[in-house]
Amino acid sequence: MNVAGCSNGKAAAGVSKEPVSMVHKGSHFEVVLDYTAGTSHYEMGKAYGAAILEAVPDYESLFDSYLADMTRDNQDLDFLLQRVKDIKPQMEQDYADEIEGIASNFSGGADSIRGDGKLSAEELFLINLFPDVARGTQCSAVSVYGQRSETGETITARILDWVNGTKNQLSRMHAVVTYKNDNKSIVTIGYLGFMGTVSGFNDDKVFGAILDAGTGAAYSSSSKYSYPMDLRYALEHYQTMDEVAAYLTSPDREYAFSHLIFMSDPTESKVLENNVSGQANSLRDVRTEESEFNGKIVWGISDSIGSVNSFLLKGNFNNHSLNLFNTARYESMKDALESKGEEVTVDELKSVASYYGGEAPGEQTNGDLYNLGTQQIILFEPGELKLEVFFRPIDNVLPAVPQFEEIDVDLD
């Protein structure tokens, strides 16, 4: 299936470019949003929304039912929508325009009614700001580089664990989206209609992915920014991991939830610990393999770094040591990586990211990295811009061994 334009996103000489192209690959959609065509962000969103509905006619009912799954009642939904209203004014206007453009295709209008099978503009904003207004689920990431990498350059694995929905809604929405800009192009691995960055990279070969990290601090959305939207902005505007981290830790970038950003480039990987709780032991700083850790926490594997959903830096809030979701997976990650020896291949890192201890993927508290909640496993080699992804199947049956698909990357 090819929707709203030629599948390669390019146009013959003298012919206007199509702003949107979409190809259904079975397990996921490959989307190109070509801003070099001169399309405004609102019109881009409008064209993207039309393509989504052509490819997935029940998109509205699927995501409306997902929101129903994520809320207990109408009051719950209204509560989250109020948080959206608090954060929305701080969004980049271009990104807000895109979401408004997508929503212009939908039937919900101005009415946000839980379970009506329709999506309003505000409900689409809620879907886009979900990591900012509702606690996320668990994720993890691990990377090797330098002498530990068989290629001599960085190899990164990122596991995304989100709630799939009672109708396997997210499994039907996997999308790899290329944003082609005049100055800097990016690729995101996420879901149709999600305009922030869950996982993504730019043409400067910088990778970034979000991970939840709770502190128990009181929640406030007042005047806060969206960190998945800001990660997209950073990838679209900056050239290095340090620049991305500096933008996301700037004092004027306040976020509702504390979080992590796992970052990679061709030579190394780092973890931004973005603790915005305001507590005395709250750091917004970058962790490297040389960093000092809290208490007795140890990594100890040279030329590598790993992360679950916890802060490890010495002096930061310790949401790791007493949390079995974190400690079990962290130890599994270390053991699995150490078992590969002093030089790790791409296939071996896939094996690490696909680890589970029982007969089938199970609970995170069992230490399973590949687990019942796994949505995507991403293998990325920044130096080669080589991307492979395992997508949770549409039928919701997790295979014993995740099957990775190589994704064409075209950022020219």
VMD Tcl script that draws the C-alpha trace (Angstrom):
set ca {
  {0.00 0.00 0.00}
  {1.27 3.44 -0.88}
  {-0.68 6.44 0.30}
  {-0.52 10.14 -0.58}
  {2.52 10.12 -2.79}
  {5.28 8.07 -4.36}
  {6.74 5.49 -2.00}
  {10.31 6.76 -2.20}
  {9.30 10.30 -1.26}
  {11.11 11.78 -4.29}
  {9.79 13.61 -7.30}
  {10.91 13.81 -10.90}
  {12.47 17.05 -12.11}
  {9.91 19.79 -12.60}
  {7.20 17.90 -10.69}
  {5.98 19.10 -7.29}
  {6.94 16.83 -4.41}
  {4.26 15.01 -2.47}
  {4.60 16.04 1.19}
  {3.61 12.64 2.60}
  {4.31 9.09 1.54}
  {3.27 6.00 3.48}
  {3.99 2.34 2.81}
  {2.47 -0.51 4.84}
  {5.20 -3.08 5.44}
  {3.02 -5.59 7.25}
  {4.55 -5.22 10.70}
  {4.75 -1.40 10.55}
  {4.29 1.67 8.40}
  {7.16 3.51 6.77}
  {6.29 7.20 6.51}
  {8.14 10.12 4.93}
  {7.13 13.69 5.81}
  {8.97 15.86 3.29}
  {9.12 19.45 4.52}
  {11.41 20.40 1.63}
  {8.24 20.43 -0.48}
  {7.45 23.80 1.12}
  {4.38 22.53 2.97}
  {3.37 24.32 6.18}
  {3.33 22.27 9.36}
  {-0.47 22.43 9.56}
  {-0.87 21.30 5.95}
  {1.70 18.56 6.54}
  {-0.36 17.33 9.46}
  {-3.53 17.52 7.39}
  {-1.97 15.43 4.62}
  {-0.54 12.97 7.15}
  {-3.91 12.58 8.87}
  {-5.61 11.87 5.53}
  {-2.97 9.23 4.74}
  {-3.43 7.63 8.17}
  {-7.18 7.30 7.69}
  {-6.75 5.84 4.22}
  {-4.30 3.26 5.56}
  {-6.08 2.59 8.89}
  {-9.77 3.53 8.49}
  {-10.52 2.60 12.13}
  {-7.63 4.70 13.50}
  {-9.99 6.91 15.51}
  {-11.86 4.05 17.15}
  {-8.64 2.19 17.89}
  {-6.98 5.09 19.66}
  {-10.22 6.17 21.33}
  {-10.51 2.66 22.76}
  {-6.84 2.85 23.81}
  {-7.56 6.01 25.78}
  {-10.51 4.18 27.35}
  {-8.13 1.37 28.31}
  {-5.79 3.88 29.93}
  {-8.50 5.66 31.94}
  {-11.07 4.35 34.40}
  {-13.91 6.76 33.65}
  {-14.82 10.15 32.14}
  {-13.41 11.95 35.16}
  {-10.07 10.23 34.62}
  {-10.01 11.34 30.98}
  {-10.93 14.92 31.90}
  {-8.17 14.91 34.51}
  {-5.55 13.99 31.88}
  {-6.97 16.47 29.37}
  {-6.51 19.26 31.91}
  {-2.85 18.33 32.17}
  {-2.66 18.49 28.37}
  {-4.08 22.02 28.47}
  {-1.33 23.01 30.90}
  {1.52 21.67 28.73}
  {0.18 22.47 25.27}
  {1.04 26.24 25.36}
  {4.73 25.43 25.86}
  {4.91 23.17 22.78}
  {6.73 24.28 19.66}
  {4.02 25.91 17.57}
  {5.08 23.95 14.49}
  {4.46 20.66 16.31}
  {1.11 21.83 17.68}
  {0.13 22.88 14.15}
  {0.96 19.40 12.85}
  {-1.25 17.75 15.45}
  {-4.08 20.20 14.71}
  {-3.66 19.37 11.03}
  {-3.89 15.62 11.65}
  {-6.96 16.12 13.85}
  {-8.71 18.17 11.16}
  {-9.40 14.83 9.43}
  {-11.08 13.29 12.46}
  {-14.73 13.25 13.49}
  {-14.49 14.13 17.18}
  {-14.34 17.89 16.69}
  {-14.24 19.79 19.97}
  {-15.94 17.03 21.98}
  {-13.69 14.69 23.95}
  {-15.99 11.82 24.88}
  {-14.49 8.65 26.30}
  {-15.39 5.54 24.31}
  {-17.36 7.23 21.52}
  {-15.13 5.82 18.77}
  {-14.03 9.30 17.72}
  {-10.95 11.43 18.33}
  {-11.13 15.11 19.14}
  {-8.15 17.41 18.65}
  {-7.58 17.44 22.41}
  {-7.63 13.64 22.55}
  {-4.99 13.54 19.81}
  {-2.90 15.98 21.86}
  {-3.36 13.62 24.81}
  {-2.03 10.72 22.76}
  {0.97 12.85 21.80}
  {1.60 14.04 25.36}
  {0.85 10.75 27.09}
  {4.41 10.31 28.48}
  {4.09 13.80 30.03}
  {0.68 13.45 31.64}
  {0.44 9.76 32.62}
  {3.18 7.58 34.05}
  {4.91 5.53 31.41}
  {5.80 1.88 31.58}
  {9.21 0.23 31.78}
  {11.94 0.36 29.10}
  {15.64 -0.42 28.90}
  {18.68 0.10 26.68}
  {22.24 -1.14 26.37}
  {25.15 -0.15 24.16}
  {28.69 -1.26 23.33}
  {31.40 0.74 21.61}
  {35.16 1.02 21.30}
  {37.02 -2.22 21.92}
  {33.92 -4.05 23.15}
  {32.19 -3.54 19.81}
  {33.08 -6.00 17.06}
  {32.69 -3.19 14.53}
  {34.80 -0.74 16.55}
  {31.83 1.65 16.57}
  {28.72 1.98 18.67}
  {25.99 -0.66 18.60}
  {22.88 0.25 20.59}
  {19.88 -1.83 21.60}
  {16.74 -0.15 22.90}
  {13.75 -2.08 24.30}
  {10.41 -0.26 24.40}
  {7.87 -1.65 26.87}
  {4.43 -0.02 26.71}
  {0.87 -1.17 27.34}
  {-0.41 -2.64 24.07}
  {-4.14 -2.15 24.73}
  {-6.96 -4.68 25.05}
  {-7.42 -4.72 21.27}
  {-3.69 -4.78 20.48}
  {-4.07 -1.20 19.32}
  {-0.40 -0.21 19.45}
  {0.70 -3.30 17.54}
  {-1.35 -2.03 14.59}
  {0.24 1.44 14.70}
  {4.01 0.83 14.58}
  {5.63 3.47 12.40}
  {9.08 4.53 11.26}
  {8.79 8.18 10.30}
  {11.39 10.18 8.37}
  {11.17 13.95 8.76}
  {12.98 15.50 5.80}
  {14.01 19.08 6.52}
  {16.20 21.46 4.58}
  {18.75 21.73 7.40}
  {18.51 18.56 9.44}
  {16.52 15.39 8.89}
  {15.54 12.82 11.51}
  {14.01 9.35 11.80}
  {11.69 8.34 14.64}
  {10.55 4.85 15.59}
  {7.15 5.08 17.25}
  {3.49 5.11 16.23}
  {1.28 6.64 13.56}
  {0.25 10.17 14.49}
  {2.75 10.50 17.36}
  {4.79 13.61 16.50}
  {7.29 13.56 19.35}
  {10.26 11.21 19.68}
  {10.06 7.96 21.61}
  {13.20 6.71 19.85}
  {14.97 8.45 16.98}
  {18.13 9.76 15.39}
  {19.30 12.56 13.13}
  {21.58 12.88 10.12}
  {24.44 13.83 12.46}
  {24.19 10.23 13.70}
  {22.94 11.12 17.18}
  {20.40 8.70 18.67}
  {18.03 9.47 21.54}
  {15.31 7.48 23.31}
  {13.07 8.24 26.28}
  {12.83 6.07 29.41}
  {10.56 6.67 32.37}
  {12.11 7.24 35.83}
  {9.71 7.94 38.68}
  {10.67 9.65 41.93}
  {7.33 9.79 43.75}
  {7.44 13.60 43.73}
  {4.15 15.50 43.60}
  {2.95 16.02 40.02}
  {2.50 19.45 38.47}
  {1.86 20.16 34.78}
  {1.64 23.93 35.22}
  {3.89 25.70 32.66}
  {5.74 22.44 31.93}
  {7.23 21.30 28.62}
  {6.96 17.96 26.82}
  {10.17 15.94 26.87}
  {9.35 13.71 23.83}
  {8.57 16.86 21.84}
  {11.74 18.52 23.10}
  {13.80 15.45 22.17}
  {12.48 15.77 18.63}
  {13.42 19.47 18.61}
  {16.91 18.71 19.92}
  {17.50 16.04 17.26}
  {16.26 18.45 14.57}
  {18.50 21.30 15.72}
  {21.67 19.98 17.38}
  {24.67 17.99 16.22}
  {26.07 16.25 19.32}
  {24.88 14.28 22.34}
  {26.18 16.99 24.66}
  {24.17 19.64 22.83}
  {21.04 17.49 23.04}
  {21.60 16.98 26.76}
  {22.29 20.67 27.35}
  {19.00 21.62 25.69}
  {17.00 19.09 27.69}
  {18.60 20.15 31.00}
  {18.37 23.89 30.42}
  {16.81 25.60 33.48}
  {13.97 26.92 31.32}
  {13.00 23.38 30.22}
  {10.91 22.16 33.15}
  {9.09 18.86 32.77}
  {6.20 17.28 34.65}
  {7.85 13.86 35.00}
  {11.45 12.94 35.67}
  {12.95 10.72 32.97}
  {16.03 9.39 31.21}
  {17.31 9.97 27.68}
  {19.54 7.18 26.34}
  {21.91 8.73 23.78}
  {24.37 7.29 21.26}
  {26.70 8.48 18.53}
  {29.26 6.53 16.46}
  {31.89 6.52 19.24}
  {30.00 6.11 22.55}
  {26.72 6.21 24.46}
  {25.55 8.19 27.49}
  {22.47 8.44 29.68}
  {20.90 11.77 30.59}
  {19.43 11.51 34.09}
  {16.82 14.27 34.03}
  {15.49 14.37 37.60}
  {13.18 17.38 37.69}
  {11.57 16.59 41.07}
  {13.16 19.59 42.77}
  {14.20 17.42 45.72}
  {17.56 18.00 47.41}
  {18.97 14.87 45.77}
  {17.87 15.68 42.21}
  {20.44 15.89 39.45}
  {19.97 16.79 35.80}
  {23.23 15.43 34.49}
  {24.79 12.95 32.07}
  {25.96 9.51 33.15}
  {28.86 7.82 31.36}
  {30.61 4.53 32.09}
  {33.18 6.50 34.16}
  {30.53 8.08 36.42}
  {30.34 7.34 40.14}
  {27.16 5.55 41.19}
  {25.00 5.64 44.29}
  {25.73 3.20 47.10}
  {26.71 -0.30 46.02}
  {25.36 -0.08 42.46}
  {27.96 -1.30 39.97}
  {28.13 -1.67 36.19}
  {31.77 -2.52 35.68}
  {31.78 -3.48 31.98}
  {34.23 -1.39 29.98}
  {33.25 0.30 26.71}
  {29.56 -0.17 27.41}
  {26.63 1.37 29.22}
  {23.19 0.15 30.19}
  {20.02 1.61 31.59}
  {16.71 0.52 33.04}
  {14.20 2.97 34.55}
  {16.37 4.36 37.30}
  {18.82 7.07 38.28}
  {22.27 5.73 39.16}
  {24.47 8.82 39.45}
  {26.03 9.44 42.85}
  {23.99 12.13 44.56}
  {20.88 11.58 42.49}
  {17.64 10.17 43.92}
  {18.02 6.40 44.24}
  {14.93 4.89 42.60}
  {16.93 1.78 41.73}
  {18.07 -0.26 44.71}
  {14.65 -1.00 46.23}
  {12.78 -1.45 42.93}
  {12.70 -5.05 41.68}
  {11.53 -3.91 38.21}
  {14.88 -2.12 37.94}
  {17.31 -4.32 39.89}
  {16.23 -7.59 38.28}
  {16.53 -6.29 34.72}
  {19.77 -4.43 35.46}
  {21.43 -7.59 36.75}
  {20.10 -9.62 33.82}
  {21.47 -7.03 31.41}
  {24.91 -7.12 33.01}
  {25.03 -10.92 33.13}
  {23.83 -11.29 29.54}
  {26.34 -8.74 28.24}
  {29.25 -10.19 30.21}
  {28.43 -13.65 28.83}
  {29.29 -12.39 25.32}
  {32.93 -11.86 26.19}
  {35.19 -8.93 25.49}
  {34.01 -8.32 21.91}
  {30.30 -8.14 21.09}
  {28.74 -8.54 17.64}
  {25.46 -7.07 16.43}
  {23.78 -10.48 16.70}
  {25.10 -10.94 20.21}
  {23.71 -7.58 21.32}
  {20.37 -8.62 19.79}
  {20.59 -11.71 21.99}
  {21.21 -9.54 25.06}
  {18.22 -7.33 24.27}
  {16.10 -10.45 23.67}
  {16.94 -12.04 27.02}
  {14.33 -13.79 29.13}
  {14.87 -16.43 31.77}
  {11.90 -18.76 31.44}
  {10.27 -20.70 28.64}
  {8.72 -17.53 27.16}
  {9.00 -13.78 27.70}
  {7.62 -13.09 31.16}
  {7.58 -10.43 33.85}
  {10.09 -7.62 34.22}
  {10.44 -8.53 37.90}
  {11.87 -11.85 36.70}
  {14.65 -9.89 35.03}
  {13.28 -10.37 31.51}
  {14.50 -7.64 29.14}
  {12.28 -9.05 26.38}
  {9.06 -9.36 28.33}
  {5.27 -9.42 28.17}
  {5.14 -5.66 27.65}
  {7.76 -5.38 24.91}
  {6.54 -3.34 21.95}
  {9.74 -2.78 19.99}
  {13.40 -3.77 20.15}
  {15.60 -1.41 18.18}
  {19.14 -2.22 17.02}
  {20.95 0.86 15.77}
  {24.49 1.40 14.49}
  {24.94 5.19 14.35}
  {28.15 5.12 12.31}
  {26.45 3.30 9.45}
  {22.94 4.67 10.10}
  {21.91 1.02 10.11}
  {18.54 0.32 11.72}
  {16.90 -3.00 12.57}
  {13.66 -3.31 14.52}
  {11.55 -6.04 16.06}
  {7.92 -4.94 16.15}
  {5.41 -6.60 18.46}
  {3.18 -8.65 16.11}
  {-0.33 -7.51 15.28}
  {-1.73 -10.78 16.64}
  {-0.04 -10.00 19.99}
  {1.75 -13.37 20.06}
  {5.37 -12.84 21.08}
  {7.76 -15.17 19.22}
  {10.32 -17.15 21.18}
  {13.05 -15.33 19.23}
  {12.31 -11.76 18.10}
  {12.54 -11.35 14.34}
  {14.35 -8.15 13.34}
  {13.67 -6.29 10.11}
  {16.24 -4.05 8.45}
  {14.77 -0.60 7.81}
  {15.92 1.50 4.87}
  {17.27 4.84 6.08}
  {17.25 7.70 3.56}
  {18.04 11.10 5.08}
  {19.20 12.78 1.86}
}
mol new
graphics top color blue
foreach p $ca { graphics top sphere $p radius 0.5 }
foreach p [lrange $ca 0 end-1] q [lrange $ca 1 end] { graphics top cylinder $p $q radius 0.2 }
display resetview
